[in-house]
Amino acid sequence: MRRKHVLAIGGRNSTVDKLEKLGLRFSMVQIPGWVDERQYASAERYAVLDYEDLGELLALCRAWHRID
């Protein structure tokens, strides 16, 4: 059985710590000013975009969902 997979919209490294502690796979969407190498390396998928643009965010999430 596959581990649960969650989507993190924004967050800091403390968010990554919590997700890893729970043993969850995660994908992350981050704004340009908060991009972090650890987040990128830890996430199954990682995108940098302005997540206040709901059309762009939904398109990305739907695409990720289709391939998962």
TIPA-603734 format. One record per atom (N, C-alpha, C, O, CB): residue number from 1; atom name; x, y, z. Coordinates in nm, 4 decimals, decimal comma, m for minus. Glycine has a CB too. Layout:
<sites>
(NUM; CA; (X; Y; Z))
...
</sites>
This chain:
<sites>
(1; N; (0,0838; m0,1187; 0,0000))
(1; CA; (0,0000; 0,0000; 0,0000))
(1; C; (0,0881; 0,1248; 0,0000))
(1; O; (0,1888; 0,1313; 0,0705))
(1; CB; (m0,0952; m0,0001; 0,1218))
(2; N; (0,0493; 0,2215; m0,0785))
(2; CA; (0,1255; 0,3451; m0,0871))
(2; C; (0,1013; 0,4329; 0,0336))
(2; O; (m0,0074; 0,4328; 0,0913))
(2; CB; (0,0905; 0,4202; m0,2135))
(3; N; (0,2032; 0,5076; 0,0712))
(3; CA; (0,1879; 0,6038; 0,1812))
(3; C; (0,0968; 0,7172; 0,1366))
(3; O; (0,0887; 0,7486; 0,0179))
(3; CB; (0,3260; 0,6595; 0,2267))
(4; N; (0,0292; 0,7774; 0,2313))
(4; CA; (m0,0569; 0,8914; 0,1999))
(4; C; (0,0270; 1,0043; 0,1421))
(4; O; (0,1437; 1,0217; 0,1773))
(4; CB; (m0,1335; 0,9394; 0,3258))
(5; N; (m0,0343; 1,0801; 0,0533))
(5; CA; (0,0338; 1,1891; m0,0162))
(5; C; (m0,0472; 1,3159; 0,0068))
(5; O; (m0,1670; 1,3194; m0,0210))
(5; CB; (0,0503; 1,1589; m0,1699))
(6; N; (0,0172; 1,4184; 0,0568))
(6; CA; (m0,0508; 1,5444; 0,0823))
(6; C; (0,0126; 1,6561; 0,0005))
(6; O; (0,1258; 1,6454; m0,0468))
(6; CB; (m0,0470; 1,5785; 0,2317))
(7; N; (m0,0635; 1,7626; m0,0144))
(7; CA; (m0,0166; 1,8813; m0,0855))
(7; C; (0,0016; 1,9934; 0,0152))
(7; O; (m0,0922; 2,0298; 0,0861))
(7; CB; (m0,1158; 1,9231; m0,1985))
(8; N; (0,1213; 2,0474; 0,0213))
(8; CA; (0,1501; 2,1617; 0,1083))
(8; C; (0,1519; 2,2868; 0,0223))
(8; O; (0,2272; 2,2966; m0,0746))
(8; CB; (0,2861; 2,1437; 0,1844))
(9; N; (0,0680; 2,3814; 0,0593))
(9; CA; (0,0649; 2,5096; m0,0108))
(9; C; (0,1384; 2,6092; 0,0783))
(9; O; (0,0857; 2,6546; 0,1799))
(9; CB; (m0,0839; 2,5571; m0,0421))
(10; N; (0,2598; 2,6419; 0,0388))
(10; CA; (0,3426; 2,7296; 0,1212))
(10; C; (0,3953; 2,6553; 0,2430))
(10; O; (0,3785; 2,5340; 0,2557))
(10; CB; (0,2632; 2,8531; 0,1649))
(11; N; (0,4580; 2,7283; 0,3304))
(11; CA; (0,5121; 2,6697; 0,4525))
(11; C; (0,6617; 2,6903; 0,4621))
(11; O; (0,7280; 2,7346; 0,3682))
(11; CB; (0,4800; 2,5218; 0,4590))
(12; N; (0,7113; 2,6569; 0,5779))
(12; CA; (0,8549; 2,6690; 0,6069))
(12; C; (0,9132; 2,5302; 0,6289))
(12; O; (0,8445; 2,4299; 0,6096))
(12; CB; (0,8799; 2,7595; 0,7318))
(13; N; (1,0375; 2,5242; 0,6685))
(13; CA; (1,1001; 2,3951; 0,6945))
(13; C; (1,0328; 2,3223; 0,8102))
(13; O; (1,0370; 2,1994; 0,8171))
(13; CB; (1,2481; 2,4135; 0,7238))
(14; N; (0,9714; 2,3966; 0,9001))
(14; CA; (0,8985; 2,3309; 1,0095))
(14; C; (0,7817; 2,2494; 0,9539))
(14; O; (0,7450; 2,1469; 1,0114))
(14; CB; (0,8471; 2,4356; 1,1118))
(15; N; (0,7240; 2,2933; 0,8445))
(15; CA; (0,6178; 2,2174; 0,7780))
(15; C; (0,6747; 2,0855; 0,7251))
(15; O; (0,6129; 1,9802; 0,7407))
(15; CB; (0,5544; 2,3004; 0,6622))
(16; N; (0,7909; 2,0917; 0,6634))
(16; CA; (0,8576; 1,9721; 0,6121))
(16; C; (0,8879; 1,8766; 0,7276))
(16; O; (0,8676; 1,7558; 0,7155))
(16; CB; (0,9881; 2,0098; 0,5365))
(17; N; (0,9362; 1,9307; 0,8391))
(17; CA; (0,9651; 1,8478; 0,9572))
(17; C; (0,8415; 1,7698; 1,0004))
(17; O; (0,8497; 1,6497; 1,0263))
(17; CB; (1,0154; 1,9353; 1,0737))
(18; N; (0,7278; 1,8369; 1,0083))
(18; CA; (0,6032; 1,7724; 1,0521))
(18; C; (0,5582; 1,6648; 0,9544))
(18; O; (0,5175; 1,5564; 0,9961))
(18; CB; (0,4926; 1,8764; 1,0687))
(19; N; (0,5651; 1,6936; 0,8252))
(19; CA; (0,5243; 1,5965; 0,7244))
(19; C; (0,6135; 1,4724; 0,7286))
(19; O; (0,5649; 1,3596; 0,7196))
(19; CB; (0,5282; 1,6599; 0,5849))
(20; N; (0,7438; 1,4942; 0,7422))
(20; CA; (0,8365; 1,3813; 0,7484))
(20; C; (0,8147; 1,3001; 0,8761))
(20; O; (0,8198; 1,1771; 0,8726))
(20; CB; (0,9821; 1,4310; 0,7413))
(21; N; (0,7906; 1,3667; 0,9871))
(21; CA; (0,7666; 1,2971; 1,1137))
(21; C; (0,6431; 1,2076; 1,1048))
(21; O; (0,6384; 1,1007; 1,1656))
(21; CB; (0,7501; 1,3982; 1,2281))
(22; N; (0,5436; 1,2520; 1,0289))
(22; CA; (0,4222; 1,1733; 1,0093))
(22; C; (0,4392; 1,0636; 0,9044))
(22; O; (0,3508; 0,9798; 0,8866))
(22; CB; (0,3084; 1,2641; 0,9695))
(23; N; (0,5529; 1,0644; 0,8351))
(23; CA; (0,5790; 0,9627; 0,7336))
(23; C; (0,4995; 0,9821; 0,6065))
(23; O; (0,4710; 0,8855; 0,5357))
(23; CB; (0,5499; 0,8281; 0,7889))
(24; N; (0,4629; 1,1067; 0,5764))
(24; CA; (0,3805; 1,1356; 0,4594))
(24; C; (0,4661; 1,1712; 0,3387))
(24; O; (0,5684; 1,2387; 0,3508))
(24; CB; (0,2836; 1,2491; 0,4897))
(25; N; (0,4226; 1,1249; 0,2229))
(25; CA; (0,4768; 1,1772; 0,0975))
(25; C; (0,4120; 1,3137; 0,0790))
(25; O; (0,2964; 1,3326; 0,1168))
(25; CB; (0,4485; 1,0800; m0,0266))
(26; N; (0,4838; 1,4079; 0,0220))
(26; CA; (0,4207; 1,5374; m0,0008))
(26; C; (0,4759; 1,6051; m0,1250))
(26; O; (0,5904; 1,5854; m0,1658))
(26; CB; (0,4398; 1,6275; 0,1200))
(27; N; (0,3888; 1,6852; m0,1821))
(27; CA; (0,4262; 1,7766; m0,2887))
(27; C; (0,4056; 1,9160; m0,2323))
(27; O; (0,3230; 1,9360; m0,1433))
(27; CB; (0,3419; 1,7527; m0,4212))
(28; N; (0,4805; 2,0119; m0,2839))
(28; CA; (0,4758; 2,1458; m0,2264))
(28; C; (0,4720; 2,2524; m0,3343))
(28; O; (0,5410; 2,2440; m0,4359))
(28; CB; (0,5950; 2,1684; m0,1355))
(29; N; (0,3898; 2,3524; m0,3093))
(29; CA; (0,3839; 2,4714; m0,3938))
(29; C; (0,4325; 2,5871; m0,3067))
(29; O; (0,3821; 2,6089; m0,1965))
(29; CB; (0,2371; 2,4974; m0,4512))
(30; N; (0,5306; 2,6603; m0,3575))
(30; CA; (0,5920; 2,7656; m0,2778))
(30; C; (0,6014; 2,8951; m0,3569))
(30; O; (0,6199; 2,8935; m0,4786))
(30; CB; (0,7304; 2,7226; m0,2304))
(31; N; (0,5884; 3,0076; m0,2865))
(31; CA; (0,6071; 3,1378; m0,3511))
(31; C; (0,7565; 3,1635; m0,3683))
(31; O; (0,8375; 3,1104; m0,2924))
(31; CB; (0,5403; 3,2521; m0,2679))
(32; N; (0,7938; 3,2446; m0,4676))
(32; CA; (0,9358; 3,2652; m0,4960))
(32; C; (1,0196; 3,3108; m0,3763))
(32; O; (1,1344; 3,2686; m0,3631))
(32; CB; (0,9492; 3,3653; m0,6045))
(33; N; (0,9662; 3,3938; m0,2911))
(33; CA; (1,0443; 3,4456; m0,1790))
(33; C; (1,0729; 3,3455; m0,0693))
(33; O; (1,1561; 3,3723; 0,0174))
(33; CB; (0,9746; 3,5604; m0,1204))
(34; N; (1,0063; 3,2306; m0,0701))
(34; CA; (1,0237; 3,1311; 0,0357))
(34; C; (1,0857; 3,0010; m0,0148))
(34; O; (1,0869; 2,9012; 0,0573))
(34; CB; (0,8905; 3,1015; 0,1004))
(35; N; (1,1364; 3,0011; m0,1362))
(35; CA; (1,1978; 2,8805; m0,1927))
(35; C; (1,3152; 2,8383; m0,1053))
(35; O; (1,3938; 2,9214; m0,0600))
(35; CB; (1,2445; 2,9048; m0,3394))
(36; N; (1,3257; 2,7072; m0,0826))
(36; CA; (1,4295; 2,6551; 0,0050))
(36; C; (1,4797; 2,5215; m0,0500))
(36; O; (1,3998; 2,4372; m0,0908))
(36; CB; (1,3766; 2,6389; 0,1499))
(37; N; (1,6095; 2,5025; m0,0510))
(37; CA; (1,6695; 2,3802; m0,1041))
(37; C; (1,6197; 2,2561; m0,0305))
(37; O; (1,5949; 2,1534; m0,0936))
(37; CB; (1,8212; 2,3881; m0,0953))
(38; N; (1,6049; 2,2636; 0,1007))
(38; CA; (1,5588; 2,1477; 0,1769))
(38; C; (1,4172; 2,1085; 0,1367))
(38; O; (1,3869; 1,9900; 0,1221))
(38; CB; (1,5648; 2,1768; 0,3270))
(39; N; (1,3314; 2,2068; 0,1191))
(39; CA; (1,1942; 2,1779; 0,0767))
(39; C; (1,1960; 2,1084; m0,0586))
(39; O; (1,1289; 2,0071; m0,0785))
(39; CB; (1,1098; 2,3079; 0,0699))
(40; N; (1,2730; 2,1635; m0,1510))
(40; CA; (1,2823; 2,1071; m0,2855))
(40; C; (1,3330; 1,9635; m0,2818))
(40; O; (1,2788; 1,8765; m0,3498))
(40; CB; (1,3740; 2,1927; m0,3728))
(41; N; (1,4365; 1,9388; m0,2027))
(41; CA; (1,4964; 1,8062; m0,1962))
(41; C; (1,4042; 1,7045; m0,1279))
(41; O; (1,4092; 1,5858; m0,1602))
(41; CB; (1,6291; 1,8133; m0,1227))
(42; N; (1,3213; 1,7490; m0,0351))
(42; CA; (1,2357; 1,6585; 0,0421))
(42; C; (1,1033; 1,6267; m0,0265))
(42; O; (1,0468; 1,5192; m0,0064))
(42; CB; (1,2081; 1,7181; 0,1769))
(43; N; (1,0544; 1,7192; m0,1067))
(43; CA; (0,9226; 1,7027; m0,1684))
(43; C; (0,9285; 1,6064; m0,2861))
(43; O; (1,0282; 1,5997; m0,3581))
(43; CB; (0,8678; 1,8380; m0,2143))
(44; N; (0,8202; 1,5324; m0,3043))
(44; CA; (0,8103; 1,4457; m0,4213))
(44; C; (0,7979; 1,5305; m0,5482))
(44; O; (0,8570; 1,4992; m0,6515))
(44; CB; (0,6896; 1,3494; m0,4080))
(45; N; (0,7207; 1,6371; m0,5380))
(45; CA; (0,7075; 1,7364; m0,6457))
(45; C; (0,7157; 1,8734; m0,5815))
(45; O; (0,6727; 1,8918; m0,4676))
(45; CB; (0,5724; 1,7189; m0,7263))
(46; N; (0,7712; 1,9700; m0,6545))
(46; CA; (0,7896; 2,1043; m0,5988))
(46; C; (0,7685; 2,2045; m0,7104))
(46; O; (0,8275; 2,1917; m0,8177))
(46; CB; (0,9313; 2,1213; m0,5340))
(47; N; (0,6853; 2,3037; m0,6860))
(47; CA; (0,6620; 2,4080; m0,7859))
(47; C; (0,6737; 2,5436; m0,7194))
(47; O; (0,6385; 2,5609; m0,6027))
(47; CB; (0,5230; 2,3916; m0,8530))
(48; N; (0,7231; 2,6380; m0,7944))
(48; CA; (0,7354; 2,7749; m0,7467))
(48; C; (0,6397; 2,8602; m0,8294))
(48; O; (0,6566; 2,8763; m0,9503))
(48; CB; (0,8838; 2,8271; m0,7573))
(49; N; (0,5386; 2,9146; m0,7612))
(49; CA; (0,4430; 3,0016; m0,8289))
(49; C; (0,3648; 3,0823; m0,7263))
(49; O; (0,3657; 3,0516; m0,6071))
(49; CB; (0,3471; 2,9195; m0,9177))
(50; N; (0,2984; 3,1841; m0,7738))
(50; CA; (0,2135; 3,2663; m0,6879))
(50; C; (0,0829; 3,1913; m0,6677))
(50; O; (m0,0040; 3,1914; m0,7549))
(50; CB; (0,1886; 3,4089; m0,7497))
(51; N; (0,0696; 3,1275; m0,5526))
(51; CA; (m0,0483; 3,0438; m0,5310))
(51; C; (m0,1744; 3,1234; m0,5019))
(51; O; (m0,2794; 3,0649; m0,4754))
(51; CB; (m0,0229; 2,9492; m0,4182))
(52; N; (m0,1659; 3,2552; m0,5064))
(52; CA; (m0,2882; 3,3354; m0,4992))
(52; C; (m0,3597; 3,3385; m0,6339))
(52; O; (m0,4760; 3,3780; m0,6416))
(52; CB; (m0,2558; 3,4784; m0,4536))
(53; N; (m0,2901; 3,2966; m0,7406))
(53; CA; (m0,3518; 3,2813; m0,8723))
(53; C; (m0,4176; 3,1439; m0,8738))
(53; O; (m0,3540; 3,0444; m0,9085))
(53; CB; (m0,2461; 3,2970; m0,9899))
(54; N; (m0,5454; 3,1388; m0,8358))
(54; CA; (m0,6134; 3,0110; m0,8183))
(54; C; (m0,6231; 2,9293; m0,9466))
(54; O; (m0,6181; 2,8064; m0,9417))
(54; CB; (m0,7505; 3,0343; m0,7642))
(55; N; (m0,6366; 2,9945; m1,0596))
(55; CA; (m0,6426; 2,9216; m1,1860))
(55; C; (m0,5148; 2,8441; m1,2117))
(55; O; (m0,5191; 2,7274; m1,2505))
(55; CB; (m0,6691; 3,0171; m1,3011))
(56; N; (m0,4014; 2,9084; m1,1903))
(56; CA; (m0,2719; 2,8431; m1,2107))
(56; C; (m0,2507; 2,7327; m1,1063))
(56; O; (m0,2032; 2,6240; m1,1392))
(56; CB; (m0,1570; 2,9471; m1,2034))
(57; N; (m0,2857; 2,7607; m0,9823))
(57; CA; (m0,2700; 2,6615; m0,8761))
(57; C; (m0,3558; 2,5378; m0,9027))
(57; O; (m0,3076; 2,4252; m0,8902))
(57; CB; (m0,3067; 2,7227; m0,7404))
(58; N; (m0,4815; 2,5578; m0,9391))
(58; CA; (m0,5690; 2,4437; m0,9668))
(58; C; (m0,5217; 2,3617; m1,0860))
(58; O; (m0,5293; 2,2389; m1,0838))
(58; CB; (m0,7104; 2,4917; m0,9913))
(59; N; (m0,4730; 2,4286; m1,1899))
(59; CA; (m0,4217; 2,3566; m1,3067))
(59; C; (m0,3036; 2,2679; m1,2672))
(59; O; (m0,2946; 2,1530; m1,3105))
(59; CB; (m0,3795; 2,4559; m1,4176))
(60; N; (m0,2141; 2,3207; m1,1858))
(60; CA; (m0,0995; 2,2440; m1,1398))
(60; C; (m0,1440; 2,1254; m1,0541))
(60; O; (m0,0985; 2,0129; m1,0747))
(60; CB; (m0,0038; 2,3338; m1,0608))
(61; N; (m0,2316; 2,1506; m0,9597))
(61; CA; (m0,2780; 2,0437; m0,8698))
(61; C; (m0,3498; 1,9330; m0,9466))
(61; O; (m0,3314; 1,8149; m0,9174))
(61; CB; (m0,3713; 2,1011; m0,7626))
(62; N; (m0,4302; 1,9707; m1,0431))
(62; CA; (m0,5005; 1,8695; m1,1238))
(62; C; (m0,4020; 1,7854; m1,2047))
(62; O; (m0,4186; 1,6641; m1,2172))
(62; CB; (m0,6018; 1,9369; m1,2186))
(63; N; (m0,2994; 1,8506; m1,2593))
(63; CA; (m0,1991; 1,7777; m1,3370))
(63; C; (m0,1227; 1,6801; m1,2479))
(63; O; (m0,0994; 1,5659; m1,2875))
(63; CB; (m0,1015; 1,8757; m1,4046))
(64; N; (m0,0841; 1,7231; m1,1300))
(64; CA; (m0,0139; 1,6344; m1,0368))
(64; C; (m0,1033; 1,5189; m0,9954))
(64; O; (m0,0575; 1,4051; m0,9850))
(64; CB; (0,0329; 1,7119; m0,9127))
(65; N; (m0,2308; 1,5476; m0,9719))
(65; CA; (m0,3234; 1,4438; m0,9304))
(65; C; (m0,3396; 1,3365; m1,0379))
(65; O; (m0,3491; 1,2177; m1,0072))
(65; CB; (m0,4582; 1,5048; m0,8968))
(66; N; (m0,3426; 1,3793; m1,1637))
(66; CA; (m0,3580; 1,2844; m1,2746))
(66; C; (m0,2397; 1,1885; m1,2836))
(66; O; (m0,2579; 1,0714; m1,3171))
(66; CB; (m0,3736; 1,3596; m1,4067))
(67; N; (m0,1201; 1,2360; m1,2544))
(67; CA; (m0,0031; 1,1478; m1,2687))
(67; C; (0,0269; 1,0688; m1,1421))
(67; O; (0,1151; 0,9829; m1,1430))
(67; CB; (0,1188; 1,2292; m1,3067))
(68; N; (m0,0434; 1,0956; m1,0350))
(68; CA; (m0,0186; 1,0225; m0,9103))
(68; C; (m0,1122; 0,9067; m0,9047))
(68; O; (m0,1099; 0,8301; m0,8083))
(68; CB; (m0,0358; 1,1124; m0,7859))
</sites>
